[in-house]
Structure formats: C-alpha cells, structure tokens
Amino acid sequence: MTPFASLYVGKTTHARKGAHVHRFTYGLYQLLVDVDGIDEAFTRLLLLRKGRFGVFSFAEQDHGARDGAPLRPWVEGTLAAAGLAATAARIRLLCFPRVLGFVFNPLSIFFVEDARGRLEAVIYEVNNTFGDTHAYVAPASGAACERQEADKQLFVSPFYGVEGRYRFLITPPADTFNLVITKSLGGEADFTATLSAAERALTDAALAGLFFRMPLMTMGVVAGIHWQALRLWLKGAPLAARPTGPRAGASVARASPSTS
C-alpha cells in the first residue's frame, strides 16, 4: 500500500545570470502528503503532528485558501477555474513541514493524479516574503518528465520585476524527485532554480536525524533569502519596484515543447 506521507531529502540550487552573477546551494527536506490521508499519515508519529505545535507539524491553513479547510476542494476548484479536467483520484502535496511551529514555503507543489497514478495536472503554489501567493495551474500528460511554462505573475524577488516567463521541467515524485525552473526575459534565461531529492520513509527516527542535521531549517529558509538578497545588493544588483495587486491569485500554465 502506498504510504499517505513520505520524506524527500535533497538540495536546491539557485543561479542568477547576467550582469550580477550569483549562485548558492543549500540542503533541505520536505513532506509529500496525500491530502485525503493527512490524519492517517501522522497517527503513529511522535515528532510530527497535524495542526498542533510540535517539533514538526503540518497545517492545512498553510496552503490553498489558507482557511484551514481540507485541501481537496481548493485543488478541485482551482483546476475547474483554470478549465483543466482531471479525475483527481489522488492529490499529493510536496511542502516544508512546520519546525517548532514555523514554516515558510517559497514553493509548494500539488500533484494531481488519476487512478493509475498518472499525472494529470500540477499546481505550483508560489509564496513571497510579503505574504502574497500565486498558483500556476499546469496541465500534465502523465509523462515521465513534464515540461510546462507560464507567464510570471507574482513579485517574488526585489531584484526581478513581474515580467518574463517560467519554464518548468519536473519529474513526478517516486524514488527521487527533480525540478528545474528557468526564468527568462526577452527570450534569454536570467535565473535557474533546481531541486533534487530522494525519498525516505517518514519515521520518528528519520525526523530526529533531520532535526539535528538541519536544525530550524524553515527559519533558515527565510534567513537565507534575506542573506542572499543582501549579498546580491552588495554586488550592485538594482532593486525592482514592488507592484500593487491582489494578495492571492491563480493563472493557467501550458504545456511546453520539449525543445526551445
């Protein structure tokens, strides 16, 4: 039987191109959770709780509509609003857990699958440190590697405006998970983010090991964002104006050709 939740442990690399080259890599771990099996996923764990403070915890209010309601209706409604038909037999969410009650997810990913486990759609839920969120809703074909693209809609970094296009290259989570996001402006790539991770069983022993190996990881994510921004500013990278706009939104992505 497929578990309702598992761990993915790996690393992410961010690389900026152009006049102010900048690159960094850090380790991370994430939860992959079946949104219909959240209660069952954590029942035998002491270190990970649902909705309550703990060493690790998971709260539905950190995702979707942010109201604490079950996530399936939000996913189904988001797909319908985007005009994407999907059976959504299974919906899985890849995200950071709360660590000592704190979490910030620059990117959470919903995987929408049919009864055979074939990927039907992907929702890339992007958050910025200003409290805004945007969901890029992308169709999927069930291929081993999906290629999708979307026009940028959310102000994420103070060094980039809300212009350009994202290209997503994603392999659905199995024994491993890989994601490459390339941002381009005027047809030229100016930023790339990669994520690669391997699956591990979700156990208290694994969680304890990760806590001591990467303590306060989620706080470190926010600290790292500001530290890397300071380094980039010291290199002379100009700041972009933050536009006004809705705090939450969604837009439709599209399948991307295998070559460009």
C-alpha positions as CSV (number, residue, x, y, z in Angstrom):
1,M,0.0,0.0,0.0
2,T,1.3,3.4,-0.9
3,P,2.0,5.5,2.3
4,F,0.0,8.6,2.9
5,A,3.2,10.6,3.5
6,S,6.9,10.3,3.0
7,L,10.0,12.4,3.2
8,Y,12.1,13.8,0.5
9,V,15.7,14.9,1.4
10,G,18.0,16.7,-1.0
11,K,19.2,20.1,-2.0
12,T,18.3,23.2,-4.1
13,T,20.5,25.5,-6.2
14,H,19.7,29.0,-7.3
15,A,21.7,30.6,-10.1
16,R,21.4,34.2,-11.4
17,K,22.9,35.1,-14.8
18,G,23.6,38.4,-16.4
19,A,25.5,41.4,-15.1
20,H,25.3,40.3,-11.5
21,V,26.1,36.6,-11.4
22,H,25.0,34.9,-8.1
23,R,24.7,31.3,-7.1
24,F,24.1,29.3,-3.9
25,T,23.1,25.8,-2.8
26,Y,21.6,24.5,0.5
27,G,20.2,21.3,1.8
28,L,16.5,20.7,2.6
29,Y,13.8,18.2,3.4
30,Q,10.1,18.2,2.5
31,L,7.0,16.2,3.2
32,L,4.9,14.6,0.4
33,V,1.4,14.2,1.8
34,D,-1.8,12.7,0.3
35,V,-4.3,15.4,1.0
36,D,-7.0,12.7,1.7
37,G,-4.9,10.8,4.2
38,I,-3.4,13.6,6.4
39,D,-5.0,12.3,9.6
40,E,-3.8,8.7,8.9
41,A,-0.3,9.9,7.8
42,F,0.8,11.2,11.2
43,T,-1.1,8.9,13.7
44,R,1.9,6.8,14.7
45,L,4.4,9.6,14.8
46,L,5.5,11.4,18.0
47,L,7.6,14.1,16.4
48,L,5.1,15.2,13.7
49,R,1.6,16.4,14.4
50,K,-1.3,17.8,12.5
51,G,-2.2,21.3,13.3
52,R,-0.7,21.4,16.7
53,F,2.6,22.8,17.9
54,G,5.4,20.2,17.9
55,V,8.9,19.6,16.9
56,F,7.4,19.1,13.4
57,S,3.8,19.8,12.4
58,F,1.6,20.1,9.3
59,A,-1.3,22.5,9.0
60,E,-3.7,22.8,6.1
61,Q,-4.0,26.5,6.7
62,D,-0.5,27.0,5.3
63,H,-1.8,26.1,1.8
64,G,-4.6,26.6,-0.6
65,A,-7.3,29.0,0.7
66,R,-5.3,29.4,4.0
67,D,-8.5,28.9,6.0
68,G,-7.7,25.5,7.5
69,A,-10.3,23.7,5.4
70,P,-9.5,20.4,3.7
71,L,-7.3,21.0,0.6
72,R,-9.0,18.8,-1.9
73,P,-11.9,21.2,-2.6
74,W,-9.5,24.0,-3.1
75,V,-7.5,22.0,-5.6
76,E,-10.6,20.8,-7.5
77,G,-11.9,24.4,-7.6
78,T,-8.6,25.8,-8.8
79,L,-8.5,23.2,-11.5
80,A,-12.0,23.9,-12.6
81,A,-11.4,27.7,-12.6
82,A,-8.4,27.0,-14.9
83,G,-10.5,24.9,-17.2
84,L,-8.5,21.8,-16.6
85,A,-10.4,18.5,-16.5
86,A,-9.0,15.9,-14.1
87,T,-10.3,12.9,-12.2
88,A,-8.0,13.8,-9.3
89,A,-8.2,10.3,-7.9
90,R,-5.2,11.2,-5.8
91,I,-3.8,14.6,-4.8
92,R,-0.4,14.9,-3.2
93,L,1.3,18.0,-1.8
94,L,5.1,18.5,-1.6
95,C,6.0,21.1,1.0
96,F,8.0,22.0,4.0
97,P,6.7,21.0,7.4
98,R,6.5,23.5,10.3
99,V,9.6,23.2,12.5
100,L,8.9,24.3,16.1
101,G,5.7,26.0,14.8
102,F,7.3,28.0,12.0
103,V,7.2,27.5,8.2
104,F,7.7,29.5,5.0
105,N,7.2,27.7,1.7
106,P,8.7,29.6,-1.3
107,L,7.2,26.9,-3.4
108,S,4.7,24.1,-2.6
109,I,3.6,21.7,-5.3
110,F,0.3,19.8,-5.7
111,F,0.4,16.7,-7.9
112,V,-2.9,15.7,-9.3
113,E,-3.1,12.1,-10.5
114,D,-5.6,9.7,-12.0
115,A,-6.4,6.2,-10.6
116,R,-3.3,4.7,-12.3
117,G,-1.0,7.2,-10.7
118,R,-0.5,9.2,-14.0
119,L,0.0,12.9,-13.5
120,E,-3.0,14.9,-14.8
121,A,-2.0,18.4,-13.5
122,V,0.5,20.3,-11.3
123,I,-0.3,23.3,-9.2
124,Y,2.8,25.4,-8.4
125,E,1.9,27.4,-5.3
126,V,4.5,30.2,-5.1
127,N,4.7,32.5,-2.0
128,N,6.8,35.6,-1.4
129,T,8.0,37.0,1.9
130,F,5.5,39.9,1.7
131,G,2.6,37.5,2.3
132,D,1.4,37.1,-1.3
133,T,0.7,33.9,-3.1
134,H,0.0,32.7,-6.6
135,A,-0.9,29.4,-8.1
136,Y,0.4,28.4,-11.5
137,V,-2.0,25.7,-12.7
138,A,-0.4,23.5,-15.3
139,P,-1.7,20.5,-17.4
140,A,0.2,17.3,-17.4
141,S,0.3,14.3,-19.7
142,G,1.4,11.5,-17.5
143,A,4.9,11.5,-19.0
144,A,8.0,10.5,-17.0
145,C,9.1,14.1,-17.4
146,E,6.7,17.0,-17.8
147,R,7.6,20.3,-19.5
148,Q,5.4,23.3,-18.7
149,E,5.6,27.1,-18.9
150,A,3.8,30.1,-17.5
151,D,4.0,33.9,-17.6
152,K,5.3,35.3,-14.4
153,Q,2.5,36.8,-12.3
154,L,3.9,37.2,-8.8
155,F,6.5,39.6,-7.4
156,V,9.0,37.2,-5.7
157,S,12.4,38.8,-5.5
158,P,13.1,42.6,-5.1
159,F,15.7,42.1,-7.9
160,Y,13.2,41.0,-10.5
161,G,10.1,42.7,-11.7
162,V,6.9,40.9,-12.7
163,E,8.0,40.2,-16.2
164,G,9.2,37.2,-18.1
165,R,8.3,33.5,-18.3
166,Y,8.9,30.4,-16.3
167,R,9.7,27.0,-17.7
168,F,9.2,24.0,-15.5
169,L,10.9,20.7,-16.1
170,I,9.5,18.2,-13.5
171,T,9.7,14.5,-12.8
172,P,6.8,13.3,-10.5
173,P,8.0,12.1,-7.1
174,A,8.9,8.5,-6.9
175,D,12.2,7.1,-5.5
176,T,13.6,10.5,-6.5
177,F,12.2,13.9,-7.4
178,N,13.7,16.5,-9.7
179,L,12.6,20.0,-10.7
180,V,14.2,22.7,-12.8
181,I,12.6,26.1,-13.1
182,T,14.1,28.5,-15.6
183,K,13.0,32.2,-15.7
184,S,13.6,34.0,-19.0
185,L,13.1,37.6,-20.1
186,G,13.1,38.6,-23.7
187,G,14.0,35.0,-24.7
188,E,17.1,34.9,-22.6
189,A,17.4,32.8,-19.4
190,D,18.4,35.0,-16.4
191,F,17.6,32.7,-13.4
192,T,17.5,29.0,-12.8
193,A,16.4,27.1,-9.7
194,T,16.8,23.3,-9.3
195,L,15.6,20.9,-6.7
196,S,16.7,17.3,-6.4
197,A,15.7,14.9,-3.6
198,A,15.4,11.3,-2.7
199,E,12.5,9.6,-0.9
200,R,12.9,8.4,2.7
201,A,10.4,6.7,4.9
202,L,8.6,9.1,7.3
203,T,9.6,7.9,10.7
204,D,10.4,9.5,14.0
205,A,14.0,8.3,13.7
206,A,14.3,10.0,10.3
207,L,12.7,13.2,11.6
208,A,15.0,13.3,14.6
209,G,18.0,12.8,12.4
210,L,16.9,15.7,10.1
211,F,16.2,18.0,13.0
212,F,19.8,17.6,14.3
213,R,21.3,17.6,10.9
214,M,19.5,20.7,9.7
215,P,18.1,22.4,12.9
216,L,15.5,25.2,12.4
217,M,15.5,24.6,8.7
218,T,12.4,26.5,7.9
219,M,13.7,29.6,9.8
220,G,16.9,29.1,7.9
221,V,15.0,29.3,4.6
222,V,13.8,32.9,5.4
223,A,17.2,33.9,6.9
224,G,18.8,32.5,3.7
225,I,16.5,34.5,1.5
226,H,17.4,37.8,3.2
227,W,21.1,36.9,3.4
228,Q,21.4,36.1,-0.3
229,A,19.4,39.3,-1.1
230,L,21.9,41.3,0.9
231,R,24.8,39.7,-0.9
232,L,23.2,40.4,-4.3
233,W,22.5,44.0,-3.3
234,L,26.2,44.4,-2.3
235,K,27.1,43.2,-5.7
236,G,25.2,46.2,-7.1
237,A,22.1,44.5,-8.4
238,P,19.3,47.1,-8.9
239,L,16.0,46.8,-7.0
240,A,12.7,46.5,-8.8
241,A,9.6,48.2,-7.7
242,R,7.0,46.0,-6.0
243,P,3.7,46.4,-7.8
244,T,0.3,46.7,-6.0
245,G,-2.0,43.8,-6.6
246,P,-4.1,41.1,-5.0
247,R,-2.6,39.1,-2.2
248,A,-3.6,35.8,-3.8
249,G,-4.3,34.7,-7.4
250,A,-4.0,31.9,-9.9
251,S,-3.2,31.6,-13.6
252,V,-3.1,28.9,-16.2
253,A,0.2,27.5,-17.4
254,R,0.6,25.5,-20.5
255,A,2.5,22.5,-21.9
256,S,5.9,23.4,-23.2
257,P,7.6,21.9,-26.2
258,S,10.5,19.5,-25.5
259,T,12.9,21.8,-27.3
260,S,13.1,25.6,-27.4
